[in-house]
């Protein structure tokens, strides 16, 4: 019996410009959405972030725990894959994160009031869904992207910025680089043209340097003219 191949799940990505537009519509949760889009953290990892887990000097976020809501209660456990990891964040996040940490102790939560974990916004009428609907009203082409899809946005932006597969693997907390490639092979393929262009430019610069090195100041280049007689 032939089993039909599985249809690859369509992944949604935002560009930098689209991410900025979405963040601007999220009000007091703007930094949280920006944080998700540029750190590759899962929702449960992000809302569990404590002030002490941020290394502002090195621009790193230590991911050691993951929280989930079960029966109205917050259950704290290890991250998916059960391994802690250190995730970098862009420098433009340093200031808004610092503002969220003002007046809080090292053990308090970064997002929210510092004590109560943020709840996952409703997919029908929560603040995140409202922001998406406002954007799509103004621009019907704006993608319908979930909070979890922000991990795909983060991976896409990192890859387009030149991150290699091992770096993306560590950022996402994947068990292996093979898993990262299986998930985002299409994004790395998109970079193949850029790779060949870079190789072409590098070869051109190398040849130009070699020619320049063989010429001393004031020396002319002599060209040998071949007779076409008998050709």
Secondary structure, DSSP 8 states (H G I E B T S, - for coil): ---------------HHHHHHHHHTSGGGHHHHHHHHHH---HHHHTT-BGGGEETTTTEEEE-EEEEEETTEEEEEE-TTS--EEEE--THHHHHHHHHHTT--TTSBSSSSSSS------TTTSHHHHHHHHHHHH-TTS----TTTHHHHHHHHHHHTT--HHHHHHHHT-S-HHHHHHHHHHHHHHTHHHHHHHHHHHHHHHHHHHHHHH--TT----------TT-
